[in-house]
């Protein structure tokens, strides 16, 4: 059995911090060396040593159609033959913007950027400009990319200003961010009463602390609280956008945000982010308005072609019916296995987003999620990897199901989970 992954990792750690280009990939939370991936197709991913895995990372969400989707691949090939990038307007970006506007009620205008982080950063600047206020509210356990204002943890007191959650984040950036508890409307109300807030940013489904669902009334309550005090409601739909349905969480939960942030799925695997909302807000963005934001590769024609091909495939409701059905099959199966194993565990699911928590039975806020048994998750992760299932190398992520996952993939996964948990 070759070990090309190990040799590559040894080279990688010499020239890239931690040997990776994004921390979670380094397997720090689960131990061991990361797999180097050679290729992927449909629901499968193959490492450089030729091992096949059923993939539930799906590049952290973008590969909703499955890997190596023919329509996306052909669109990229065709677009790249016409040139890679012009730094000038193209029809492709207009068509993708029109497609996003047609998918999401309430979005009249979008601006393309190159990552979810960049989209969040820009949306926060726009909300501050639009309201003339400085403070923003985020939720503990929600992740919105690595912009300074979002790398903030709850201050010592419940209602104090955020503290930097990383070296290099100045107090001045963190100090304008207030941190509330997810699913705690009273806490948000208290923050909004005491502070002049530009916006509340929330993952409508929290999928960066495992999968934690909004309690009934939480999202609509946020909408009311924001409207009452003149703050904007920002939905970070980098994960939920175009996954919970064409209209994402806004449609799924029937709550219209003032601004929405996208990434992942809209790039079809290429680096794309976007933020959008009502015309009156978006027209404040340069060059139609004074709020500056720019990007050399924003709207890159090859990336736009990938995103467009992916969204065109998502016009077909069958894709959502399938991924939701597979998500349900997976979640119900894992619940049953956890119960039969006698382990303390719980499963959360919405649509095609699933999370098996160890050490806790249910999780609807950060406090409960923090009690999860990450040690046991790490053992489960390796047990499943050894049996050919590729899961997120962290308890606090989601399992992503794609349109390429079949019932037999799910059943094979459940069989391997049963054997691993035994
Ligand atoms: P990017 O800058 O990574 O494109 O997007 C940041 C982001 C924003 N908002 C939400 C809700 C997100 O989930 C993310 C990124 N998600 C992580 C993992 N869940 C990406 C994986 C990684 O960081 O490598």
Boltz pocket constraint, residues with backbone or C-beta under 6 A from the ligand:
constraints:
  - pocket:
      binder: B
      contacts: [[A, 22], [A, 23], [A, 24], [A, 25], [A, 60], [A, 114], [A, 115], [A, 116], [A, 117], [A, 118], [A, 120], [A, 143], [A, 144], [A, 145], [A, 146], [A, 203], [A, 207], [A, 208], [A, 236], [A, 237], [A, 238], [A, 239], [A, 263], [A, 264], [A, 272], [A, 273], [A, 397]]
      max_distance: 6.0
